[in-house]
Amino acid sequence: GLYGDFGLFTAHHEITREVHKVFDLFENAIWPNYRFKHLVLSPFYLRNRMVRLINKEIKNAKAGKNAYIILKCNSLVDKALILKLYQASNAGVKVKLVIRGICSLIPGVKGMSENIEVISIIDRFLEHARCYIFCNENDLLYFISSADWMVRNIDRRIEVTCPIYDDAIKKEIDDVL
């Protein structure tokens, strides 16, 4: 079989400085006293950041603007985030999910999830890459992450979600999707 994942080699000074702070966190085993501007860490910030981004898509959909979310991850079982995606669907946000493993969200249910499409990847390949894309008023936000949308990844582990700023890398992610 084959293994697929995303990784980022970058010289972006602000991202590399924040990566150093992540390693400081591991080394010192204390709550971060540093405010991350680029990286989104769980269990500290990921849930709140994802909820805010989904809420922004909901607001845009209700205002008649283009609004969509694309998520690719291994598992989607976090009840609170699933409920938030249902809320987004009901507001008119188009949600496309690519899930390799467990998906507790039920797509295509009228009045609940009719704007949600799920593709399941089951094959001889270990497709491990996780990415989140938000329309953001057509100024797309791309993230790669080590976190699946499950309680243990969001609330109990240190996981790192990194924004993608480079257009060529965004195109590569689009090609994978």
C-alpha positions as CSV (number, residue, x, y, z in Angstrom):
1,G,0.0,0.0,0.0
2,L,0.9,3.7,-0.2
3,Y,0.8,6.4,2.4
4,G,-0.2,9.9,1.7
5,D,0.0,13.0,3.9
6,F,0.7,16.8,3.9
7,G,3.8,18.3,5.3
8,L,5.1,21.9,5.0
9,F,8.7,23.0,4.7
10,T,8.7,26.7,5.2
11,A,11.1,29.6,5.9
12,H,8.2,31.8,6.8
13,H,9.7,33.5,9.9
14,E,6.5,34.0,11.9
15,I,5.5,30.3,11.4
16,T,8.9,29.0,12.2
17,R,9.0,31.1,15.4
18,E,5.6,29.7,16.4
19,V,6.8,26.1,15.7
20,H,9.7,26.8,18.1
21,K,7.1,27.9,20.7
22,V,5.3,24.6,20.2
23,F,8.5,22.7,21.0
24,D,9.0,25.0,24.1
25,L,5.5,23.9,25.2
26,F,6.5,20.2,24.9
27,E,9.8,20.8,26.7
28,N,8.3,22.9,29.6
29,A,4.9,21.1,29.8
30,I,3.1,24.3,30.7
31,W,0.1,26.2,29.2
32,P,1.4,28.5,26.5
33,N,1.9,32.0,27.6
34,Y,2.6,33.0,24.0
35,R,-0.3,34.1,21.8
36,F,-0.1,32.3,18.5
37,K,-1.0,34.3,15.4
38,H,-0.6,31.7,12.7
39,L,-0.5,28.2,14.2
40,V,-3.7,26.9,15.8
41,L,-3.1,24.5,18.6
42,S,-5.3,22.1,20.3
43,P,-6.3,21.7,23.0
44,F,-5.9,25.5,23.5
45,Y,-7.5,27.2,20.4
46,L,-8.6,24.7,17.7
47,R,-12.2,24.2,18.7
48,N,-12.9,27.9,19.1
49,R,-11.1,28.8,15.9
50,M,-13.1,26.2,13.8
51,V,-16.4,27.4,15.4
52,R,-15.6,31.0,14.5
53,L,-14.7,30.1,11.0
54,I,-17.9,28.0,10.5
55,N,-19.9,30.9,12.1
56,K,-18.4,33.3,9.5
57,E,-19.5,31.0,6.7
58,I,-23.0,30.9,8.2
59,K,-23.1,34.7,8.4
60,N,-22.0,34.9,4.8
61,A,-24.5,32.4,3.6
62,K,-27.3,34.2,5.4
63,A,-26.2,37.5,3.7
64,G,-26.4,35.8,0.3
65,K,-22.7,35.6,-0.2
66,N,-20.7,32.6,-1.4
67,A,-20.1,30.3,1.5
68,Y,-18.6,26.8,1.7
69,I,-16.4,24.6,3.8
70,I,-14.2,21.7,2.6
71,L,-12.8,19.3,5.2
72,K,-10.6,16.3,4.7
73,C,-9.7,14.3,7.7
74,N,-9.5,10.7,9.0
75,S,-12.4,10.9,11.5
76,L,-15.3,13.3,12.1
77,V,-17.0,12.3,15.4
78,D,-17.0,15.5,17.5
79,K,-20.6,16.1,18.3
80,A,-20.3,19.8,18.9
81,L,-18.6,20.4,15.6
82,I,-21.0,18.1,13.8
83,L,-23.9,20.1,15.1
84,K,-22.2,23.3,14.0
85,L,-21.8,21.8,10.5
86,Y,-25.5,20.9,10.5
87,Q,-26.2,24.5,11.5
88,A,-24.0,25.7,8.6
89,S,-25.9,23.4,6.2
90,N,-29.2,24.8,7.3
91,A,-28.0,28.3,6.7
92,G,-27.1,27.4,3.1
93,V,-23.3,26.8,3.5
94,K,-22.1,24.1,1.1
95,V,-20.1,21.6,3.1
96,K,-17.9,18.9,1.4
97,L,-16.3,16.3,3.5
98,V,-13.6,13.7,2.6
99,I,-13.4,11.3,5.5
100,R,-11.1,8.2,5.5
101,G,-12.4,6.6,8.7
102,I,-15.3,7.2,11.0
103,C,-17.9,9.8,10.1
104,S,-20.7,10.3,12.6
105,L,-22.3,13.1,10.5
106,I,-25.3,12.0,8.4
107,P,-25.3,13.9,5.1
108,G,-28.2,14.7,2.8
109,V,-31.0,14.8,5.3
110,K,-33.6,17.3,4.4
111,G,-33.8,20.1,7.0
112,M,-30.7,18.9,8.7
113,S,-27.8,18.3,6.4
114,E,-29.0,18.6,2.8
115,N,-26.1,20.9,1.9
116,I,-23.5,18.4,3.2
117,E,-21.7,15.9,0.9
118,V,-19.5,13.2,2.3
119,I,-17.0,11.1,0.3
120,S,-15.5,8.1,2.1
121,I,-12.0,6.9,1.2
122,I,-11.6,3.2,1.8
123,D,-8.8,1.6,-0.2
124,R,-5.4,0.0,0.0
125,F,-3.9,3.4,0.5
126,L,-3.4,5.1,3.9
127,E,-4.6,8.5,3.0
128,H,-3.7,10.4,6.1
129,A,-3.7,14.1,5.0
130,R,-5.9,16.5,6.8
131,C,-6.9,19.9,5.5
132,Y,-9.6,22.5,6.1
133,I,-10.7,25.1,3.6
134,F,-13.1,28.0,4.3
135,C,-14.5,30.2,1.6
136,N,-14.1,33.3,3.7
137,E,-15.9,35.7,1.3
138,N,-13.9,34.2,-1.7
139,D,-10.6,34.9,0.1
140,L,-10.0,31.2,0.8
141,L,-8.4,30.1,4.0
142,Y,-6.4,26.9,3.8
143,F,-5.1,24.9,6.8
144,I,-3.2,21.6,7.1
145,S,-3.4,19.8,10.4
146,S,-2.5,16.9,12.5
147,A,-5.9,17.0,14.1
148,D,-9.0,15.0,13.2
149,W,-12.3,16.3,14.4
150,M,-12.7,14.1,17.4
151,V,-12.7,15.0,21.1
152,R,-9.3,13.4,21.8
153,N,-7.6,15.4,19.0
154,I,-9.3,18.7,19.8
155,D,-9.6,18.7,23.6
156,R,-7.0,16.2,24.9
157,R,-3.9,16.3,22.7
158,I,-1.5,18.9,21.5
159,E,-2.2,19.0,17.7
160,V,-1.0,21.6,15.3
161,T,-3.0,23.3,12.5
162,C,-1.0,25.4,10.2
163,P,-2.3,28.0,7.7
164,I,-1.2,27.8,4.1
165,Y,-0.3,31.1,2.6
166,D,1.5,30.1,-0.6
167,D,-0.8,29.9,-3.7
168,A,1.3,27.1,-5.3
169,I,0.8,25.0,-2.2
170,K,-2.9,25.8,-2.1
171,K,-3.1,24.6,-5.7
172,E,-1.3,21.3,-4.7
173,I,-3.9,20.8,-2.0
174,D,-6.7,21.5,-4.5
175,D,-5.2,18.9,-6.8
176,V,-5.1,16.3,-4.0
177,L,-8.8,17.1,-3.2
